[in-house]
Amino acid sequence: MDPVTVALIGIGGMGSSHFKRLIDSPSYRLVAVCDNGLHREDVRKNREIARQRGIAFFRDYTAMLRRAQCEAVFVATPHHWHAPMTIEALRRGCHVFTEKPPAGGAEDVKRMLEA
């Protein structure tokens, strides 16, 4: 079975753990990552690893979703960003995995489910 092509939004904090698992997993092929927190050491370190492995880096998740050819997106950001990021990825035909909680409130979750 071919690996699932994925993108990751958030490569610092919890996203750093996802990043390490995704780049080493034979089940996934990480094609793009996104984070705007370049002031963080973990983000800068993971950005460099991505560069070395030929994984595209973006600071804007909408730009990443427009350009990256992926089947699924992992959203590993603060929960108040989950809804807009998830909805945008779903609109582009991607499957989405989010961190918990799924969103900042019930209305956001409802919008995610509708998408």
PEUR-V715398 format. One record per helix or strand of 2 or more residues. SS is the DSSP state (@ for helix, = for strand). FROM is the first residue (numbers start at 1). TO is the last residue. If there is no record, write none. Layout:
ss->SS from->FROM to->TO
ss->SS from->FROM to->TO
//
This chain:
ss->= from->4 to->9
ss->@ from->14 to->24
ss->= from->28 to->34
ss->@ from->41 to->52
ss->= from->56 to->58
ss->@ from->61 to->67
ss->= from->72 to->75
ss->@ from->79 to->91
ss->= from->95 to->98
ss->@ from->106 to->114
//
